[in-house]
Amino acid sequence: MSGAYKGAQALIRQNYSEALYVPCSAHNLNLAGVHAVESAIEIKVFFGNVESLYAFFSASLARWKILTEGTGILLHKLSMTRWSSRIDAIKPLAKRPRKMLAPLKNAMENLDLTSEQLSQAKALKKWLSSFEFVLLITIWYKTLTAVNDVSRYLQSEAITIDDELRLIRQLLEDLKQIRGSWLQIFQEAVAVAGPLGFETELATKRKRKLKRFYDEASNTAFTYFHNSQTKEFEVNVFNVGLDSLIQQIDSRFEASRMVANMFSFIWLDNDDLSVQSKACELAQFYPRDVNKEDLIEKICRFKNARKTIFKQGNPLQLLNQIFEKKLERLFPYICIMLRIFSTIPVSVAEGERSFSKLKIVKNSLRSTMGQDRVTDLLIISIEEDLAKKVSYGDVIDIWAARKARKIHF
């Protein structure tokens, strides 16, 4: 969709040059998280082990029974389409890490496991008892909680682009605050690991020796390594992961910032020269909707009226105030621009993506029906709220009339 030269965006712009491309905010946030996981091996291994833990217990009813009856914990599968929903997968581990050891031990001792399954359970038990696990789950529980809260807000129907950018700015501030709280997070992980009987220090890893060339001094061979495992983890895992997430979020919402900057002069306090310049640019972008001279004239009057007549609010509230005060005829082009901005979609996705709906439909039917019918059923499933309002009697009458063999003249 984001293909500016050969994708759907380019094809739409060929037929309608005034169309604005705004990426789906929920999908963008998901992609930012995916790239953050790829930034460090330890983070990839962490989420891989979380998935392996779920796979180990969910692969057998006996193992799942041991888990649920012994601990009352329900594990969740990592979502590939909603990265922020991984909070559901790590929340049970963050709240009760020690309780996961008992069902693993029970399964190893009382169930007839294969050598591969036994090895997997032993590796997971060792991983759950490590300080690295406690430290990583402390970091990512805080991070994913912040991301998940914003992701839920971004899927609201009433949200506009200015609200989206406000939420993203707040999220970036929260992530930067987490980024600067390494010592506090480390101490919190130590406080959790100590009473549980876990190690309170990171395991020492074997240092890789770098090749030393003939013209190098002997003390320069290890300059790339830090003098402690804790410092190395902070620099190479903690900082890298959060820096990648912050950078990805900041860059992926640049298109939304550009769109907001096109319209923001309407409700922000800018100088007259800047307001007139941006009004001219916006009128040139929408030549069929507004007149440039009239928009420049009206925006100067509206700027004074906004300070005295209207209350402070977002663009949608400002538009509603204009209509409440019956001033839409006085500021027609302002209303047009505010309506355009307020109807630009922020997200095209809810909690369940459309392709997830397609999978649900296909799995429940499991038939050889044609693609047209699958598509129609998919639309009904996605538009569930509208489908519930449809009268079945009217649909049956229309279908019967079209299928009737006899035509009355």
GUVEX-577547 format. One line per field, with one value per residue (C-alpha): residue number from 1; residue in three letters; chain; x, y, z. Coordinates in pm, 1 decimal, padded with zeros to 6 digits. Example, Ala and Ser with C-alpha at 12.3 -4.5 7.8 and 13.67 -1.06 7.14 Angstrom:
REM GUVEX-577547
n	(1,2)
res	(ala,ser)
chain	(A,A)
X	(01230.0,01367.0)
Y	(-00450.0,-00106.0)
Z	(00780.0,00714.0)
//
This chain:
REM GUVEX-577547
n	(1,2,3,4,5,6,7,8,9,10,11,12,13,14,15,16,17,18,19,20,21,22,23,24,25,26,27,28,29,30,31,32,33,34,35,36,37,38,39,40,41,42,43,44,45,46,47,48,49,50,51,52,53,54,55,56,57,58,59,60,61,62,63,64,65,66,67,68,69,70,71,72,73,74,75,76,77,78,79,80,81,82,83,84,85,86,87,88,89,90,91,92,93,94,95,96,97,98,99,100,101,102,103,104,105,106,107,108,109,110,111,112,113,114,115,116,117,118,119,120,121,122,123,124,125,126,127,128,129,130,131,132,133,134,135,136,137,138,139,140,141,142,143,144,145,146,147,148,149,150,151,152,153,154,155,156,157,158,159,160,161,162,163,164,165,166,167,168,169,170,171,172,173,174,175,176,177,178,179,180,181,182,183,184,185,186,187,188,189,190,191,192,193,194,195,196,197,198,199,200,201,202,203,204,205,206,207,208,209,210,211,212,213,214,215,216,217,218,219,220,221,222,223,224,225,226,227,228,229,230,231,232,233,234,235,236,237,238,239,240,241,242,243,244,245,246,247,248,249,250,251,252,253,254,255,256,257,258,259,260,261,262,263,264,265,266,267,268,269,270,271,272,273,274,275,276,277,278,279,280,281,282,283,284,285,286,287,288,289,290,291,292,293,294,295,296,297,298,299,300,301,302,303,304,305,306,307,308,309,310,311,312,313,314,315,316,317,318,319,320,321,322,323,324,325,326,327,328,329,330,331,332,333,334,335,336,337,338,339,340,341,342,343,344,345,346,347,348,349,350,351,352,353,354,355,356,357,358,359,360,361,362,363,364,365,366,367,368,369,370,371,372,373,374,375,376,377,378,379,380,381,382,383,384,385,386,387,388,389,390,391,392,393,394,395,396,397,398,399,400,401,402,403,404,405,406,407,408,409)
res	(met,ser,gly,ala,tyr,lys,gly,ala,gln,ala,leu,ile,arg,gln,asn,tyr,ser,glu,ala,leu,tyr,val,pro,cys,ser,ala,his,asn,leu,asn,leu,ala,gly,val,his,ala,val,glu,ser,ala,ile,glu,ile,lys,val,phe,phe,gly,asn,val,glu,ser,leu,tyr,ala,phe,phe,ser,ala,ser,leu,ala,arg,trp,lys,ile,leu,thr,glu,gly,thr,gly,ile,leu,leu,his,lys,leu,ser,met,thr,arg,trp,ser,ser,arg,ile,asp,ala,ile,lys,pro,leu,ala,lys,arg,pro,arg,lys,met,leu,ala,pro,leu,lys,asn,ala,met,glu,asn,leu,asp,leu,thr,ser,glu,gln,leu,ser,gln,ala,lys,ala,leu,lys,lys,trp,leu,ser,ser,phe,glu,phe,val,leu,leu,ile,thr,ile,trp,tyr,lys,thr,leu,thr,ala,val,asn,asp,val,ser,arg,tyr,leu,gln,ser,glu,ala,ile,thr,ile,asp,asp,glu,leu,arg,leu,ile,arg,gln,leu,leu,glu,asp,leu,lys,gln,ile,arg,gly,ser,trp,leu,gln,ile,phe,gln,glu,ala,val,ala,val,ala,gly,pro,leu,gly,phe,glu,thr,glu,leu,ala,thr,lys,arg,lys,arg,lys,leu,lys,arg,phe,tyr,asp,glu,ala,ser,asn,thr,ala,phe,thr,tyr,phe,his,asn,ser,gln,thr,lys,glu,phe,glu,val,asn,val,phe,asn,val,gly,leu,asp,ser,leu,ile,gln,gln,ile,asp,ser,arg,phe,glu,ala,ser,arg,met,val,ala,asn,met,phe,ser,phe,ile,trp,leu,asp,asn,asp,asp,leu,ser,val,gln,ser,lys,ala,cys,glu,leu,ala,gln,phe,tyr,pro,arg,asp,val,asn,lys,glu,asp,leu,ile,glu,lys,ile,cys,arg,phe,lys,asn,ala,arg,lys,thr,ile,phe,lys,gln,gly,asn,pro,leu,gln,leu,leu,asn,gln,ile,phe,glu,lys,lys,leu,glu,arg,leu,phe,pro,tyr,ile,cys,ile,met,leu,arg,ile,phe,ser,thr,ile,pro,val,ser,val,ala,glu,gly,glu,arg,ser,phe,ser,lys,leu,lys,ile,val,lys,asn,ser,leu,arg,ser,thr,met,gly,gln,asp,arg,val,thr,asp,leu,leu,ile,ile,ser,ile,glu,glu,asp,leu,ala,lys,lys,val,ser,tyr,gly,asp,val,ile,asp,ile,trp,ala,ala,arg,lys,ala,arg,lys,ile,his,phe)
chain	(A,A,A,A,A,A,A,A,A,A,A,A,A,A,A,A,A,A,A,A,A,A,A,A,A,A,A,A,A,A,A,A,A,A,A,A,A,A,A,A,A,A,A,A,A,A,A,A,A,A,A,A,A,A,A,A,A,A,A,A,A,A,A,A,A,A,A,A,A,A,A,A,A,A,A,A,A,A,A,A,A,A,A,A,A,A,A,A,A,A,A,A,A,A,A,A,A,A,A,A,A,A,A,A,A,A,A,A,A,A,A,A,A,A,A,A,A,A,A,A,A,A,A,A,A,A,A,A,A,A,A,A,A,A,A,A,A,A,A,A,A,A,A,A,A,A,A,A,A,A,A,A,A,A,A,A,A,A,A,A,A,A,A,A,A,A,A,A,A,A,A,A,A,A,A,A,A,A,A,A,A,A,A,A,A,A,A,A,A,A,A,A,A,A,A,A,A,A,A,A,A,A,A,A,A,A,A,A,A,A,A,A,A,A,A,A,A,A,A,A,A,A,A,A,A,A,A,A,A,A,A,A,A,A,A,A,A,A,A,A,A,A,A,A,A,A,A,A,A,A,A,A,A,A,A,A,A,A,A,A,A,A,A,A,A,A,A,A,A,A,A,A,A,A,A,A,A,A,A,A,A,A,A,A,A,A,A,A,A,A,A,A,A,A,A,A,A,A,A,A,A,A,A,A,A,A,A,A,A,A,A,A,A,A,A,A,A,A,A,A,A,A,A,A,A,A,A,A,A,A,A,A,A,A,A,A,A,A,A,A,A,A,A,A,A,A,A,A,A,A,A,A,A,A,A,A,A,A,A,A,A,A,A,A,A,A,A,A,A,A,A,A,A,A,A,A,A,A,A,A,A,A,A,A,A,A,A,A,A,A,A,A,A,A,A,A,A,A,A,A,A,A,A,A,A,A,A,A,A)
X	(00000.0,00283.8,00439.0,00478.7,00581.6,00425.5,00195.9,-00170.0,-00083.1,00060.4,-00241.3,-00486.2,-00287.0,-00293.3,-00672.6,-00710.9,-00407.5,-00564.6,-00571.3,-00350.2,-00158.8,-00173.9,-00043.6,-00249.3,-00127.7,-00198.5,-00006.6,00279.2,00310.1,00314.2,00596.9,00799.9,00783.1,00878.3,01194.5,01280.5,01282.0,01524.6,01773.6,01935.5,01985.8,01893.9,01554.5,01483.0,01576.3,01356.1,01040.1,01132.5,01143.6,00808.2,00659.9,00834.3,00689.1,00337.8,00400.0,00529.6,00215.5,-00042.4,00086.5,-00054.4,-00380.3,-00204.9,00060.3,-00199.2,-00400.1,-00090.2,-00035.7,-00391.5,-00477.9,-00144.0,-00099.5,-00420.1,-00207.3,-00321.0,-00046.2,-00111.6,00034.5,00247.6,00048.5,00217.2,-00041.3,-00072.0,00274.0,00149.7,-00073.8,00241.8,00172.5,-00087.1,00184.2,00440.2,00203.0,00157.8,00534.8,00596.5,00341.2,00420.9,00755.7,00829.6,00494.2,00594.6,00874.2,00642.7,00439.2,00759.9,00908.1,00579.9,00566.7,00928.7,00876.5,00524.1,00469.1,00619.3,00808.4,01031.2,01398.4,01337.1,01048.0,01246.5,01538.7,01305.1,01143.5,01483.3,01605.7,01290.8,01322.0,01681.0,01581.3,01297.4,01541.8,01795.2,01842.8,01846.3,01484.6,01377.9,01558.9,01420.6,01064.9,01084.0,01200.3,00949.7,00653.6,00699.1,00759.8,00472.0,00228.2,00298.7,00274.3,-00043.7,-00226.0,-00150.0,-00239.6,-00586.5,-00645.4,-00533.4,-00807.6,-01082.3,-01337.0,-01348.2,-00973.4,-00819.8,-00463.3,-00383.7,-00496.1,-00279.7,00030.4,-00039.3,-00053.1,00265.1,00450.3,00341.9,00447.5,00791.1,00830.6,00734.4,00980.4,01258.9,01182.5,01215.6,01537.1,01681.9,01574.7,01823.1,01950.9,01598.7,01488.2,01797.8,01740.0,01374.5,01479.1,01725.2,01448.6,01226.7,01493.7,01637.3,01329.9,01258.6,01598.1,01722.0,02063.0,02089.1,02370.9,02393.0,02577.7,02928.8,02969.1,03287.9,03453.5,03539.8,03903.5,03961.7,04243.0,04533.5,04736.1,05110.2,05097.3,04846.0,04937.6,04847.3,04600.4,04381.6,04254.0,03957.2,03854.8,03519.3,03416.1,03284.5,03438.6,03124.0,02844.1,02585.4,02726.8,02748.5,02383.3,02280.6,02463.6,02409.3,02059.4,01866.7,01981.7,01979.7,01627.7,01468.4,01663.3,01544.4,01182.6,01195.6,01360.2,01114.5,00809.6,00946.6,01022.9,00711.7,00472.9,00643.5,00370.6,00104.9,00305.4,00326.1,-00051.7,-00116.7,00122.0,-00079.3,-00392.2,-00255.6,-00246.3,-00627.7,-00629.3,-00275.9,-00151.5,00093.2,00204.8,00002.3,00268.9,00299.7,-00079.2,-00120.9,00162.5,00019.3,-00332.2,-00200.7,-00030.9,-00344.5,-00563.2,-00326.1,-00347.7,-00730.6,-00809.3,-01151.2,-01264.3,-01151.4,-01064.3,-00716.3,-00796.7,-01112.5,-00939.3,-00656.6,-00908.3,-01130.6,-00846.0,-00730.0,-01081.2,-01121.2,-00796.6,-00935.3,-01276.9,-01121.7,-00960.8,-01278.7,-01575.6,-01461.0,-01327.3,-00995.6,-01024.4,-00918.1,-01015.0,-01329.4,-01451.8,-01374.3,-01579.5,-01872.8,-01855.6,-01879.2,-02200.0,-02340.9,-02300.2,-02446.4,-02127.6,-02072.7,-02180.3,-01937.4,-01643.0,-01735.4,-01382.3,-01266.4,-01545.1,-01446.5,-01083.5,-01178.5,-01417.8,-01146.4,-00897.3,-01145.6,-01241.9,-00888.0,-00864.9,-00609.1,-00641.1,-00808.8,-00778.9,-00941.0,-00836.7,-00885.6,-00733.7,-00930.2,-00693.6,-00751.6,-01123.4,-01052.6,-00871.1,-01164.0,-01410.6,-01199.6,-01127.3,-01491.7,-01626.9,-01351.7,-01524.3,-01446.5,-01669.5,-01575.0,-01371.0,-01670.3,-01869.1,-01567.6,-01523.9,-01892.4,-01880.9,-01563.6,-01736.3,-02029.6,-01788.6,-01592.2,-01903.5,-02069.1,-02236.5,-02411.1,-02499.0,-02688.2,-02915.0,-03015.0,-03367.2,-03352.4,-03710.2,-03630.1,-03319.0,-03517.1,-03787.6,-03530.9,-03351.1,-03678.5,-03784.5,-03456.9,-03462.2,-03825.9,-03858.6,-04187.0,-04195.7,-04529.2,-04593.8)
Y	(00000.0,00242.2,00200.2,00558.4,00451.8,00113.6,00028.2,00096.8,00448.3,00533.6,00389.5,00589.3,00910.6,00865.6,00888.9,01129.7,01347.0,01501.6,01170.2,01170.2,00861.3,00801.7,00463.2,00262.9,00366.9,00028.7,-00154.6,00097.1,00045.9,-00328.7,-00302.1,-00082.9,-00356.1,-00627.1,-00438.8,-00372.9,-00748.6,-00804.3,-00555.6,-00788.3,-01164.8,-01179.1,-01018.1,-01260.9,-01554.9,-01419.3,-01404.2,-01733.8,-01899.8,-01745.0,-01903.0,-02234.8,-02238.0,-02195.2,-02459.5,-02709.7,-02696.7,-02646.9,-02945.0,-03191.4,-03196.2,-03366.1,-03093.7,-02818.7,-02976.9,-02980.0,-02611.1,-02491.2,-02708.7,-02664.3,-02289.9,-02144.5,-01971.4,-01945.9,-01892.6,-01708.3,-01750.4,-01469.2,-01274.8,-01211.3,-00954.1,-00758.0,-00716.4,-00510.8,-00800.7,-00985.6,-00823.8,-01101.0,-01361.3,-01224.2,-01090.2,-01428.9,-01476.8,-01126.5,-01156.4,-01512.7,-01628.4,-01894.7,-02071.4,-02176.0,-02396.8,-02640.5,-02755.6,-02802.2,-03016.6,-03207.9,-03278.2,-03398.0,-03636.7,-03771.7,-03773.0,-04001.9,-03740.5,-03808.0,-03721.6,-03409.6,-03295.3,-03366.9,-03164.3,-02878.0,-02878.2,-02881.6,-02590.2,-02388.9,-02458.5,-02335.0,-02026.8,-01940.3,-01961.6,-01724.5,-01360.6,-01266.6,-01386.5,-01176.6,-00871.7,-00901.2,-00964.4,-00660.3,-00445.6,-00570.5,-00576.0,-00202.3,-00137.6,-00346.9,-00201.4,00147.1,00030.5,-00168.6,00125.0,00349.8,00075.5,00042.6,00418.2,00427.9,00179.7,00412.4,00521.4,00886.4,00951.0,01201.0,01248.1,01520.5,01284.2,01010.5,01231.0,01341.2,00977.3,00893.1,01186.3,01067.4,00711.0,00829.2,01023.2,00714.4,00496.1,00751.9,00757.0,00376.5,00412.1,00639.0,00416.0,00131.6,00140.1,00144.7,-00144.5,-00346.9,-00295.7,-00392.6,-00715.7,-00792.7,-00734.1,-00982.4,-01247.9,-01249.5,-01372.3,-01629.8,-01790.4,-01699.6,-01562.6,-01184.8,-01142.2,-01201.3,-01514.8,-01448.7,-01527.2,-01632.4,-01332.7,-01366.9,-01294.3,-01052.8,-01104.9,-00872.3,-00740.6,-00697.0,-00317.7,-00320.8,-00300.2,-00594.1,-00393.0,-00294.1,-00642.5,-00621.7,-00256.9,-00363.4,-00541.2,-00383.3,-00449.0,-00610.7,-00833.3,-00590.0,-00297.7,-00506.4,-00607.8,-00246.5,-00122.9,-00412.1,-00528.8,-00273.5,00041.0,-00118.3,-00259.5,00060.2,00285.4,00075.0,00090.1,00467.5,00529.4,00306.1,00471.4,00819.9,00753.6,00550.7,00828.2,01094.4,01069.8,01149.0,01451.2,01584.0,01557.2,01725.5,02010.7,02081.8,02161.7,02263.1,02637.1,02637.9,02567.0,02659.6,03009.2,03091.8,03429.9,03586.4,03531.5,03160.9,03118.0,03280.4,03075.0,02743.9,02843.9,02909.7,02568.2,02391.7,02572.8,02468.3,02107.2,02116.1,02346.4,02186.1,02230.4,02580.5,02914.4,03035.0,03406.2,03339.4,03087.7,03330.7,03605.5,03382.4,03224.7,03566.6,03647.3,03301.2,03337.3,03639.1,03476.9,03159.0,03348.6,03531.7,03314.4,02952.9,02746.0,02567.7,02214.5,01969.5,02015.6,01803.2,02000.2,02324.0,02210.1,02120.2,02461.4,02636.4,02450.7,02495.9,02873.3,02869.9,03015.9,02759.1,03009.5,03266.8,03023.4,02774.6,02687.4,02648.7,02394.8,02208.7,02180.5,02072.4,01810.2,01673.4,01654.7,01500.7,01224.8,01114.9,00763.0,00702.1,00324.2,00070.0,-00207.7,-00305.4,-00571.0,-00841.0,-00777.4,-00847.6,-01128.4,-01283.6,-01274.8,-01451.7,-01727.2,-01763.3,-01795.9,-02052.7,-02261.3,-02273.9,-02367.9,-02595.5,-02641.1,-02605.7,-02302.9,-02045.7,-01734.1,-01502.8,-01663.5,-01663.9,-01291.1,-01221.8,-01415.0,-01229.5,-00894.5,-01007.6,-01119.8,-00793.2,-00574.2,-00767.9,-00460.0,-00378.0,-00742.1,-00765.4,-00479.0,-00647.3,-00791.7,-01160.8,-01147.8,-00873.5,-01059.2,-01380.7,-01193.7,-01028.4,-01359.2,-01541.5,-01273.4,-01299.0,-01678.3,-01702.5,-01892.3,-01732.5,-01370.8,-01189.4,-00941.3)
Z	(00000.0,00071.3,-00274.1,-00391.8,-00743.8,-00825.4,-00534.8,-00466.3,-00350.9,-00693.6,-00877.9,-00665.0,-00708.4,-01086.2,-01086.9,-00796.0,-00728.8,-00417.3,-00230.2,00078.0,00183.1,00557.9,00679.0,00926.9,01271.2,01432.8,01160.2,01180.6,01554.2,01496.9,01241.2,01475.8,01739.3,01490.6,01393.5,01758.5,01827.9,01541.0,01685.9,01943.7,01962.0,02331.3,02261.6,01976.7,02200.5,02480.8,02269.0,02105.9,02448.1,02542.7,02230.1,02303.4,02655.9,02516.9,02249.0,02507.2,02722.8,02446.0,02244.4,02500.0,02695.1,02985.6,03003.1,02970.0,03254.5,03476.1,03399.0,03459.6,03761.6,03933.4,03886.5,03741.6,03479.0,03117.5,02863.5,02537.7,02193.2,02054.3,01794.8,01460.6,01348.4,01673.7,01818.9,02112.5,02220.1,02326.5,02661.0,02709.1,02650.1,02896.5,03164.2,03341.6,03343.6,03477.1,03757.3,03875.0,03734.5,03998.3,03955.7,03603.7,03738.3,03920.6,03615.1,03415.3,03692.0,03726.6,03353.2,03350.1,03643.1,03586.7,03210.5,02951.1,02751.5,02455.4,02478.0,02269.5,02488.9,02804.8,02673.2,02582.5,02928.9,03098.8,02885.3,02957.9,03331.6,03328.2,03128.9,03369.9,03662.6,03506.2,03600.4,03231.1,03205.4,03505.8,03369.1,03015.9,03128.3,03358.2,03065.8,02811.1,03047.2,03104.1,02733.8,02601.0,02854.2,02719.2,02356.4,02416.1,02577.1,02279.0,02031.1,02184.4,02165.4,01801.6,01708.7,01832.7,01571.9,01684.3,01676.7,01431.6,01308.4,01562.2,01840.9,01689.6,01689.6,02046.3,02156.5,01966.6,02124.7,02469.1,02386.2,02273.0,02597.4,02799.2,02606.8,02651.4,03023.1,03032.3,02828.6,03097.0,03388.4,03347.0,03705.5,03849.4,03624.1,03713.0,04085.5,04042.7,03867.9,04149.3,04406.3,04221.3,04160.6,04514.4,04710.5,04438.8,04489.7,04141.7,04057.7,04093.2,03843.2,03471.2,03369.0,03245.5,02880.0,02712.1,02551.1,02186.6,02117.7,01834.4,01592.9,01670.3,01380.5,01394.1,01436.1,01726.8,02091.1,02312.2,02522.1,02222.8,02141.1,02381.1,02345.0,02199.2,02520.9,02838.7,03175.1,03318.9,03191.8,03330.9,03134.7,02819.6,02856.2,02910.8,02600.5,02358.4,02456.3,02662.4,02482.1,02136.8,02173.6,02304.1,02066.2,01774.1,01893.4,01948.1,01610.5,01425.0,01582.8,01517.7,01149.7,01065.1,01169.9,00958.7,00690.3,00951.2,01067.6,00711.7,00669.1,01005.5,00917.3,00601.6,00807.0,01148.9,01069.7,01100.5,01475.7,01586.9,01675.1,01394.7,01261.8,00979.2,00713.5,00796.3,00802.0,00460.5,00312.4,00436.2,00331.2,-00019.2,-00031.4,00091.6,-00163.8,-00442.0,-00324.5,-00325.7,-00622.8,-00681.3,-00321.0,-00221.1,-00376.5,-00286.8,-00244.4,-00046.2,00181.6,00261.2,00337.4,00550.4,00746.5,00868.9,00992.9,01140.1,01332.7,01519.6,01569.0,01705.7,01993.4,02093.4,01993.1,01999.6,02285.9,02263.1,02129.5,01863.9,01494.6,01525.0,01826.1,01643.4,01343.2,01567.6,01736.6,01399.1,01316.3,01667.5,01634.7,01279.3,01128.1,00853.4,00584.6,00715.9,00704.2,00428.0,00319.0,00678.7,00730.0,00413.1,00522.4,00874.0,00735.6,00506.9,00793.0,01038.3,00795.0,00707.5,00856.4,01128.0,01137.3,00913.1,01169.9,01496.2,01745.0,01482.3,01142.2,00826.5,00730.3,01072.4,00994.1,00664.1,00852.0,01094.1,00806.0,00620.4,00928.9,01037.0,00694.4,00560.5,00225.2,-00143.6,-00194.4,-00455.8,-00392.8,-00446.2,-00165.6,00067.4,-00003.2,00064.4,00392.2,00486.9,00435.6,00650.9,00924.2,00918.1,00908.0,01189.5,01338.6,01010.7,00944.6,01274.9,01164.7,00836.8,00825.2,00734.5,00606.9,00356.6,00239.5,00186.2,-00006.4,-00234.7,-00290.7,-00364.8,-00612.5,-00801.7,-00804.6,-00919.0,-01247.2,-01347.9,-01452.0,-01424.1,-01704.3)
//
